[in-house]
Amino acid sequence: MSKAPVDIIKYVIHAEVEANGLVEKPDLIGAIFGQTEGLLGEDLDLRELQKSGRIGRIDADMQTVGGVTKAKVGIPSSLDMVETSIIAAGVETITRVGPCDAKFKILLIEDVRDVKRKAVVDRAREILKTFMSSELPDSKEISEELRQDIRTDNITTLHGLDAGPAIETSESVIIVEGRADVLNLLRNGIKNAIAVGGIKIPAEINDIVKNKIVTVFADGDRGGDLILKSLKNAGVRIDNVSRAPAGREVEGLARKEIVMTLRRKKPAAEAFAELEGGAVGEVTERSPQGRESRETDRRDHDRRDRGDRRGSGDRRDRSDRRDRRDRGPRDRMGRSERPPRPIIEESVKSGEESMLLEKLSGIKNQALLLDEKFQEIKKIDIDLLKKEKDVKIANTLVIDDVITKDILELAENCKYIVGITTAGNLIIPPGKVIVTKF
């Protein structure tokens, strides 16, 4: 009998046979062909189907125990699902094998393609893990589902606590509240986090963080306050503290927010002083106007300080050299009454600000160059921005990144700069308008 080509097999009928006596494999195969002959019509005759290659070679695994023969039968089929089901039902009508009574029961119809699909997915996971461990080009986008599987697989435990895979080898450690926080940091490439599991701090945490630089990454809510207080009460040595934005949790932060918050970490002493004084969450500069007001106060303080250091003799000498007409208005107007000179001399209208932030939301790891009418000149990857000549002619730079000193220098000819947030202690040059998301 001919055998159906392996590459066209779609289904395999799996049957179970029990015969009351000693029978052999030829008896079983003969019964299948003989007792189904003419039962299903010429189109579904097993002999003809096997000759044409639409039914494969029937296989049987037989065993006789205590005078009863049991067998597992496999019948390959390249027919469609309906025709294969009819063949299976016909096989169940067989009542004798050789001289013995027998009973056939269909166990299942296996879809061979499902098995192949599962094998493809499993192999894809293996290939992806190997690929990501050796090289992951920034320009490639990997399936988010597989990436989630890989990152979840990499989470480990240390003394019963959920942690990233680099927790033991890293010189620093990040303490977070729960497993979801560790997973989110791991998902964004931070592998040295460990979860304390709540406000009941495990004693093992002191051994884990020994001789390491310790940063606590707490939620920006009441729960984050409790974690910090619990760690302090447990005697855990803490070097730095980072807090998620007010009302936010670490597990819900995006990559840019995580990087920004960790960069703005505070010394533990300062963070606990704020906590005990009633300050909740992280103090950040949320807008250009806030930075402007802070800078103006500093400038006024410097001017007053310089005035205090001048001697009374110096003031008399200068007064003698002044014209009386000029001296009058200056005397009538004290230093504290002079209007402060803003560090940002122009601002963006609320409608324009919303439009610019909308453009920021529409890019990922990219930068937009806009003209004076906020029309797009070019969209480029952030990595290529330093080599882009059109930055010099652009009126506005929109960048999916934190605005740093380097970006300000690169966009020295741009009037507007739009980004996620600003780096700490960033000095905004006069004439620049900064619009940030946070």
C-alpha positions in Angstrom: 0.0 0.0 0.0 1.2 3.5 -0.8 1.8 6.1 1.8 0.4 9.6 1.8 3.2 12.3 1.5 4.0 13.6 5.0 3.7 17.3 4.0 0.0 17.0 3.1 -1.2 15.3 6.2 -3.7 17.6 8.1 -5.2 15.3 10.7 -4.5 12.1 12.6 -7.4 9.9 13.9 -6.4 8.4 17.2 -8.5 5.3 18.2 -8.4 2.8 21.0 -9.2 -0.9 20.3 -9.9 -3.8 22.7 -10.3 -7.3 21.4 -11.4 -10.3 23.5 -8.6 -12.6 22.4 -5.2 -12.8 20.8 -5.0 -10.9 17.6 -2.1 -9.6 15.5 -1.5 -6.4 13.7 -2.4 -7.7 10.2 -5.8 -8.9 11.6 -6.4 -5.4 13.0 -5.4 -3.5 9.8 -7.5 -6.0 7.7 -10.5 -5.4 9.9 -10.3 -1.7 9.4 -10.2 -1.9 5.7 -12.6 -4.9 5.3 -15.4 -3.8 7.7 -15.5 -0.2 6.4 -15.5 -1.3 2.7 -18.7 0.0 1.0 -19.9 1.5 4.3 -19.2 5.1 3.3 -19.5 5.0 -0.4 -16.8 5.0 -3.1 -15.5 8.5 -2.4 -14.6 7.6 1.2 -13.5 4.0 0.7 -10.3 3.5 2.7 -8.5 1.4 0.2 -9.0 3.9 -2.6 -8.1 6.8 -0.4 -4.9 5.2 0.6 -4.0 4.4 -3.0 -4.5 8.0 -3.9 -2.4 9.2 -1.0 -5.3 10.9 0.9 -5.1 8.4 3.8 -1.7 7.5 5.1 -0.2 4.3 6.5 -2.3 3.1 9.4 -0.1 2.4 12.4 -1.0 0.3 15.5 0.7 -0.3 18.9 -0.6 -3.6 20.3 -0.3 -5.3 23.6 -1.9 -8.6 24.9 -2.5 -9.1 28.6 -4.6 -11.8 30.2 -6.0 -12.9 26.9 -7.2 -9.4 26.0 -5.5 -7.4 23.2 -5.4 -3.7 23.5 -4.1 -1.4 20.7 -3.6 2.3 20.0 -4.3 3.1 16.3 -3.3 6.2 14.3 -4.8 6.9 10.9 -3.2 9.9 9.0 -5.6 11.9 6.8 -5.2 14.7 4.2 -9.0 15.0 3.9 -10.8 18.0 5.3 -12.2 18.0 8.8 -15.7 16.9 7.8 -14.6 13.9 5.7 -12.0 12.9 8.4 -14.7 12.9 11.0 -16.9 10.6 8.8 -14.0 8.2 8.4 -13.5 8.2 12.2 -17.2 7.5 12.8 -17.0 4.6 10.3 -14.0 3.1 12.1 -16.0 3.0 15.4 -18.6 0.7 13.7 -16.0 -2.2 13.5 -17.0 -5.0 15.9 -14.6 -7.8 15.1 -10.9 -8.3 14.6 -10.0 -11.7 13.2 -12.0 -14.3 15.2 -12.5 -12.1 18.2 -15.1 -9.6 19.3 -13.6 -6.1 19.4 -14.6 -2.5 20.3 -13.2 0.6 18.6 -13.3 4.0 20.3 -12.2 7.3 18.8 -10.0 9.2 21.3 -9.4 12.4 19.3 -8.7 13.9 15.9 -5.4 15.7 16.1 -4.8 18.8 14.0 -1.2 18.3 12.9 -0.9 22.0 11.9 -1.7 23.0 15.5 1.3 21.0 16.7 3.4 22.7 14.1 2.2 26.1 15.1 3.0 25.4 18.8 6.5 24.2 17.7 7.0 27.4 15.7 6.0 29.6 18.7 8.2 27.7 21.1 11.2 27.9 18.7 10.5 31.6 18.2 10.8 32.2 21.9 14.1 30.4 22.0 15.5 32.3 19.0 14.3 35.7 20.5 15.9 35.0 23.9 19.2 34.2 22.1 18.9 37.2 19.9 18.1 39.6 22.8 20.9 38.3 24.9 23.5 39.0 22.2 22.1 42.0 20.2 18.9 44.1 20.1 19.1 46.9 17.5 17.2 50.0 18.4 15.6 50.1 15.0 13.9 46.7 15.5 10.6 46.2 17.2 10.0 42.9 18.9 6.6 41.4 19.6 5.5 42.8 22.9 3.9 39.6 24.0 7.2 37.6 23.6 9.1 40.5 25.2 6.8 40.3 28.2 7.3 36.5 28.5 11.1 36.9 28.4 11.2 39.7 31.0 8.8 37.8 33.3 11.0 34.7 33.0 14.0 36.7 34.1 12.6 37.7 37.5 14.2 35.8 40.3 14.0 35.4 44.1 16.6 36.1 46.7 15.8 35.0 50.3 12.2 34.6 49.2 12.0 38.2 47.8 11.2 39.0 44.2 14.2 40.6 42.5 15.9 41.4 39.2 18.6 39.0 37.8 21.4 41.4 38.6 20.5 41.9 42.3 23.6 40.0 43.6 26.2 41.2 41.1 25.3 44.9 40.9 27.1 47.4 43.1 23.9 49.2 43.8 20.3 48.1 44.6 16.9 49.7 44.2 14.3 48.8 46.9 10.7 48.9 45.7 7.4 47.8 47.3 6.1 44.8 45.3 6.6 42.3 42.5 4.8 44.5 40.0 7.3 47.3 40.6 10.2 44.9 40.0 8.6 43.7 36.7 8.1 47.2 35.5 11.7 48.2 36.1 12.8 44.9 34.5 10.7 45.6 31.5 12.5 48.9 31.1 16.0 47.5 31.5 16.6 48.0 35.2 17.7 44.6 36.6 18.9 45.4 40.2 15.6 46.0 41.9 14.2 44.0 44.9 10.7 44.1 46.5 10.2 44.2 50.2 6.6 42.9 49.8 4.9 45.6 51.9 5.3 47.6 55.1 6.4 44.5 57.1 10.1 44.7 56.2 11.9 41.3 56.1 15.0 41.0 58.2 16.9 39.5 55.2 16.9 42.9 53.4 19.8 44.1 55.6 22.0 41.3 54.4 21.1 41.8 50.8 21.9 45.5 50.7 25.1 45.2 52.7 28.1 47.0 51.1 25.8 48.3 48.2 24.6 51.7 47.3 20.9 51.7 48.3 18.2 53.7 46.6 14.5 53.4 47.7 12.1 53.9 44.8 8.8 54.6 46.5 5.3 55.4 45.2 4.2 59.0 45.3 1.3 58.4 47.7 0.6 57.5 51.3 1.8 54.0 50.7 5.2 55.3 49.6 5.4 57.3 52.9 4.6 54.1 54.9 7.3 52.1 53.0 9.9 54.7 53.7 9.0 54.9 57.4 9.0 51.1 57.7 12.4 50.8 56.2 13.8 53.5 58.5 12.2 51.8 61.6 13.6 48.5 60.5 17.1 50.0 60.5 17.8 49.5 56.8 20.7 51.6 55.6 19.5 54.0 52.8 21.7 56.3 50.7 19.1 57.8 48.3 15.4 58.2 47.9 13.4 58.6 44.6 9.6 59.2 44.7 7.2 58.6 41.8 5.2 61.7 40.8 2.4 62.6 43.3 -0.4 60.1 43.2 1.5 57.7 40.9 2.9 54.3 41.5 6.2 52.8 40.3 4.5 50.0 38.5 2.6 52.4 36.3 5.5 54.6 35.2 6.7 54.7 31.6 10.4 54.4 30.7 11.1 58.2 30.5 9.3 58.8 33.8 11.4 56.1 35.5 14.7 57.5 34.2 13.7 61.1 35.1 12.7 60.1 38.6 15.8 58.1 39.4 18.0 60.9 38.1 16.3 63.3 40.6 16.9 61.1 43.6 17.6 62.8 46.9 20.0 62.0 49.7 18.1 60.0 52.3 18.5 62.6 55.1 16.9 65.3 52.9 14.1 63.0 51.8 13.2 61.9 55.4 13.4 65.5 56.6 10.7 66.4 54.0 8.7 63.3 55.0 8.7 64.2 58.7 7.9 67.8 57.8 4.8 66.7 55.9 6.1 66.9 52.3 4.6 64.1 50.3 6.1 63.0 46.9 8.7 64.6 44.8 9.3 68.3 44.4 9.8 69.1 40.8 9.7 72.1 38.4 6.5 71.5 36.5 6.6 74.4 34.1 8.8 77.2 32.6 6.9 79.7 34.7 7.8 77.9 37.9 11.5 77.9 37.0 11.2 81.6 36.0 9.8 82.6 39.4 12.4 80.6 41.2 15.2 82.1 39.2 13.8 85.7 39.6 13.8 85.2 43.4 17.4 84.2 43.3 18.4 87.2 41.2 16.6 89.6 43.6 18.3 88.0 46.5 21.7 88.4 44.8 21.1 92.0 44.0 20.1 92.7 47.7 23.1 90.8 48.9 25.5 92.9 46.7 23.8 96.0 47.9 24.3 95.1 51.5 28.0 94.5 51.0 28.6 97.9 49.5 29.9 100.5 52.1 28.2 103.7 52.9 31.2 105.7 51.6 30.9 104.0 48.2 27.2 105.1 48.0 28.1 108.7 48.9 30.8 108.8 46.2 28.4 107.6 43.6 25.8 110.0 44.8 28.1 113.0 44.4 28.8 112.0 40.8 25.1 111.6 39.9 23.0 114.4 38.5 20.2 115.5 41.0 17.6 114.9 38.4 18.7 111.2 38.0 19.0 110.7 41.7 15.4 111.6 42.5 13.5 108.8 40.7 16.0 106.2 42.0 15.5 107.3 45.6 11.7 107.2 45.2 11.9 103.6 43.9 13.4 101.0 46.3 15.1 97.9 45.2 12.3 95.6 46.3 9.8 97.7 44.2 11.7 97.2 40.9 9.9 94.8 38.6 12.0 91.6 38.2 13.5 90.9 34.8 12.2 87.4 33.8 14.7 84.9 32.6 12.2 83.8 29.9 11.1 86.9 28.1 8.6 85.3 25.9 6.0 82.6 26.5 3.9 80.2 24.5 0.2 80.7 24.2 -2.0 78.0 25.8 -3.4 76.9 22.4 0.1 76.6 21.0 1.3 74.8 24.1 -1.5 72.1 23.7 -0.6 71.8 20.0 3.1 71.3 20.7 2.5 68.8 23.5 0.2 66.9 21.1 3.0 66.7 18.6 5.3 65.4 21.4 2.8 62.6 22.1 2.8 61.6 18.5 6.5 60.6 18.4 8.6 57.9 20.1 12.4 58.1 20.3 12.2 60.7 17.6 12.6 64.5 17.2 10.5 67.0 15.2 11.9 70.1 13.6 9.2 72.8 13.0 9.3 76.2 11.2 8.0 79.5 12.5 4.4 78.4 11.7 4.9 75.2 13.6 4.8 73.2 10.3 7.0 70.1 10.2 10.4 70.4 8.5 11.7 67.0 9.3 11.2 64.0 11.6 14.4 62.1 12.6 15.6 59.6 15.1 17.1 61.0 18.3 20.4 59.3 17.7 20.8 61.2 14.4 19.9 64.6 15.9 23.5 65.7 16.5 24.3 65.3 12.8 21.2 67.0 11.5 22.0 70.3 9.8 18.4 71.5 9.6 18.4 72.0 13.4 20.1 75.3 12.7 17.2 76.6 10.6 14.4 75.3 12.7 12.2 77.5 14.9 11.1 74.7 17.2 12.5 71.4 18.4 10.1 68.7 19.7 12.0 65.8 21.3 10.9 62.6 23.0 13.5 62.9 25.7 14.5 64.9 28.8 15.7 68.4 27.9 19.4 68.7 29.0 22.2 71.2 28.6 23.4 69.3 25.5 20.0 69.6 23.8 19.9 73.3 24.6 23.3 73.8 23.0 22.3 71.7 20.0 19.1 73.8 19.5 20.7 77.2 20.2 18.9 78.7 17.2 15.5 77.3 18.2 13.1 79.6 19.9 10.9 76.8 21.3 12.1 73.5 22.8 9.5 70.9 23.7 10.3 67.7 25.7 9.2 65.3 28.4 10.8 67.3 31.3 14.0 69.2 32.1 17.1 67.9 33.8 17.8 69.1 37.3 19.5 72.5 37.8 19.1 73.3 34.1 19.6 77.0 33.4 17.3 78.3 30.6 18.9 81.0 28.4 17.0 84.2 27.9 14.7 84.2 24.9 14.1 80.4 25.0 10.6 79.1 25.5 10.6 75.6 27.2 7.4 73.5 27.0 7.4 70.2 29.0 5.0 67.4 29.6 5.8 67.1 33.2 
